[in-house]
Amino acid sequence: NPTPPNVLSLRMLKKKWQVFPGKSRFYCHGHLITGPDRKHFYIALVVLCSICILFWVFMGQWLITDFGVAGALMLSISLAVGLFSIAMFFTTAFTDPGILPRDLKKKAEIEKNPFSAPNTKTIQIKGVNYQVKFCDTCAIYKPPRSHHCRICNNCVSRFDHHCPWLGNCIGQRNYHYFLWFLLSVVFSILFSIAVCILELILLSVESGESSGASAFREALKEGYMALALIPFLTLALLLVGTLLVYHVLLLYKNETTLERLRRAHPTRRQNPFWEGPLLYLVHALFPVTRPKYWNPFENVEVENES
């Protein structure tokens, strides 16, 4: 007698990204990958785009009216940097940060015999002893500077941190995009604040009032949007600027955020990854992008019970 269809076990082909064991989300048929947390990402996106659009609409008209070609050039610079920062925002958020593939065979062996799981081993890097830990979830020895992100449930190469505002881990393959995002946002904010202050100063001068307070009050009648933008831009500058300064200090010390928090390298001699501030900065901003550690489009056989 034939086996009933409801107990047939068929093997079918699927792409690796379709059966990915971590918590990462995939879009555009596996070409884009990001973390599972999206709420803060949408908040950051709305804030970033809102400030840019408000500045371009209200301040752009004033720049072109008062400065002509020079104003159009300044607006073009603001547009270019703003769009670049938005592009870096999306690129960082949807780039594989350096996810390390799991050893599924080793994982199955450990599940059958939990006592067979390794613990740690010591390797040498540039003459410095470095302890490499075993990840029970991914069933691999985590390479130096790698870390298992509990939010994404993946081991990530040269893990820096998990950014909730971008909704993704920051690691080996997207850290340079993250740095360019911070740099472009800080430059854009500084440029916008300078333009807002310039408008208020020029409007005060053009008001014809002899008193400074009276001139400023007259300027606010036309430049109210500039005054409204300055507090928001200043707050954004404090937040993003502080983060940028912190990462510049990390680059100077040749460390990641996680290493700094754990005090992994108390002295320079104990840091096997030391290259010098300038060389490390160049490698961080202009790296040779490494291919993915795994192929999301590779076919794998899976059981399909129907």
Phi, psi and omega in degrees: 000139180293149179288132179304144182301329185287351178245006178292134176250106182257145175258131183227160180266135174223160176282152182301323181293336180284337180241028183298129185282343181281188181263004181296151177254146181240143178226164179054049176057041174090357181283333179245136180226140180209179182278177183278342184267120186246341189300309181292331178298314181292324178297313180297321180295316180296316180296314181299311182291323182296314180296317180298313183294317179300317180295313182297320184288308188276317182278332180297319179297319179293319180300314183290321181294316185272332186242356177060236183297318179298321178293320177296324178294317178297320178295322179296320177297315179298317178297315183297313181292320179297314179294325177296318179295321178294320178297318178293327177300309180291320181297317178296319185289332186242024176253138174302117184286354183121043182294131180267134182292148179276152174264091186293326178294315178296322179298318179295321179295318181293323179295326178285323181225087184302334182284353179274357182291128177290170179247277179222164172216157183250131177236167178248132176234113181054039178082001180255129177290130184230125182272124180254124183265154178265132178267116181292330181287313183269349178059042177221156168283123181290122179300160178309135178075003178273161182204148177269116179279122181289333181287311180273345181060042178225151167275131184239132180290137182043058182293130175259300177191168172259121183263111180293331182287336174259347177068028184208159173287149173253114185219204187302321189268350179227009180295322180293325175296321179298316179296316179295327176297312180298315181299314182291323179293315180297316178298316181297319180293314179299318179297317181294318179297318180299318180293319179297316178294320179299319180297315180296321179295312182294321178294325177294319179293319183286346183292334179081003179283141180282325180278138180296319180294318179294320179296321180293321178297321178293322180295326182292335179295326178260329184256034181297326181291323177298317179295323180290328182283328186302314179298318180294319179294322179294318178298316178298322179295320179296318182289305184287321180297319177298318178296320179295315179299319180299317181286331174295320177295322177297319178295322179298323181269359180059046182230163171261168179300315181297318179296322180294316181294325180271358183052049184292331182232085182301326179232164181297323181293336180272001179259103182288352183258010182294126177237351188101145185303313186292313181295320179295321178295317179297316179294329180286320183275329183231064182278163168274107186299122181281141174299161179299148179286348179217157181258105183293345183258006176288139180282138174227149178272133177227153179275138178233106181268128179220000000 
